[in-house]
């Protein structure tokens, strides 16, 4: 994932306001921000622009003045946290299994190293398609190596919970 992920990662803390997250997305031209625990800097999930644009959140924020006060209140989706050494196919499977459009890339410490979105993976697959169509074998970063790669996903109902495992190869 190191060659696919966007790094350095742009992030907000669980305690940041939705307004701060929105301003950061606008300033950097991003649709996703990694969310970190302010106490230890560990990745706990991803905030999407769509989370900020949800009608409930917008209505409460703009008209009632008592909408979500922190990013924590908007962070609801399970987002896998994967290690940088996983391959592209495993990343795609992780996204599909979790029903998300972004993955956080982190090391054993869970400090965010980068983020991979569905658009990043689509670019890689397009490049592979073009290479195959031109008669060139795709690079080795997409194919699985024997033994699989360790994958770490946080897919429980609460952000930041993780499950250790190893993806099988085919």
N, C-alpha and C positions, 0 to 999 in steps of 0.2 A: 504494500500500500504506500510505501514511502514515495514511490515515483508517481503515484496517482493523487495522493492527498494534497489539499491546500494547506500550506504551512508558511509562516507561523499562523497559529490558529487565533481567530478573533473570538473573544468570549465575554460573557457577563456572569455575574455571581447570582446565586439563588436569591440573594437579598436585594439585588438591583431592581429598579422600577421598570415596568414595561416601557415607559417613555424613554428611559436611557437605552434600552435594547433597541427600540425603534430608531432612535437617533443614530446609534452606532451602525445599524444595518443600512440606513440611508447614506451615512457618511462614507461607508466602505463599499456600498453597492452590493451587499450580500443578502441572501434569502435565508441563511441559517447562521446561528451563533451557537457555539458550544456553551453549555451552562456548567459552571464549576461551584463546588462547595467553597464558600469564602474562608472557612476555617483551615482547610488543608490544600486547596487548589485542585482537588481531584475532580475529574469529569463526572457529571451525573446525568447528562442528557443533552438534548439539542432543542433550541427554541427556533421555530419556523416563523417566517413572516406571516403565514396564514394563522398562526396561533395569536399573533398580535391583532390581526384583522378580523378575528371572529366577531360576529355581530354582538354577542353578549358582552364581550370585553369592551368593544368600542362604545356601545350604548352606555354601559356603566361608567366608563371613564369620562366620556364627553358630556353626558347629560345629567348624571346623578352625582358624579364626583366621588363615588365610593367603589369604583371598579377594582380590579386586581391591583394590589399595592406593591406586590413583588413578582418577580419572574416565577417563583415557586408556584404561585396560584395558576399560572398558565401552562406549566410543564406537566403534561399528562401522559405523553406517549412513551412507550418503551423504545429506547434507542440502543442498539447493540454497541458495545465498546469493544473494539478489536485491536489486535496487536499489529504493528507495522509489517511483520513478516508474512501475513496471510496473503493468499493469491487473490486475483480478481474474481474468479469464479466463487470462491468461498465468501467474498464480500457481497457479491450479488445474492447468493443464497441467504446470507444473514439479513440483508435488507428485505428480501421477499418473505422470509419466515416471520420477521417482526412487523411487516407491513409499513415500513418507513422509507423515507427517501434520502436519509443521510446516516452515516456512521461516524462515531468518534474514534479516532486512532490514538491509542495511548500505550505506554509501556507497562511494565509490571506495577509501577507506582501509581497508575491511573491518572497521572498528570497528562493533560491533553497535548498531543504532539501535532495533531492535524485533524482535518475533517474530510470525508469523502461523500460526495452527493451523487444522486442518480445521474446528473449531468456529467460529472467526472467519469463515471463508469461508461456512460453512453459514448463519450469521446474515445475511450480506450477500445470499446467494441467496434466502433466505426473504423478506427485505425487498423485493427486486426482484420476486419472485413476487407479493407482496401489492400492490405498486404497479401491476404489469401487470394483475392481476385487478381492481383498482379503476379501470382505464382511464387511469392516469397513466403517462407514459413513464419508464422507469428513469433514474437519474442517469447522467451521462457517465463516471463513474469506472469503469464496468464494460465499456463498449464500447471496442474498440480504435480507436486513431487511426491515420491513414495513416502508414506507415513503421515501425510496430512500436515496441517499446521495447527498449533494451539489457537483456539478461538476463545475469546472472553466476551460474553454478552450479558448486558444488564436488561433482562426482559421480565421483570416482575412488575407488579402494580405500582411499586414505589420506585422513583428515580434513584439510580445509583446501586441498586442491588445487583449482584453479579452471579453468574453461574460459570464455573470453569468447565472446559471440555475440549475435546479434540475433534475436529472435523474429519470424517472419514474420506478417503480418496476413492475415486472411481476409475 
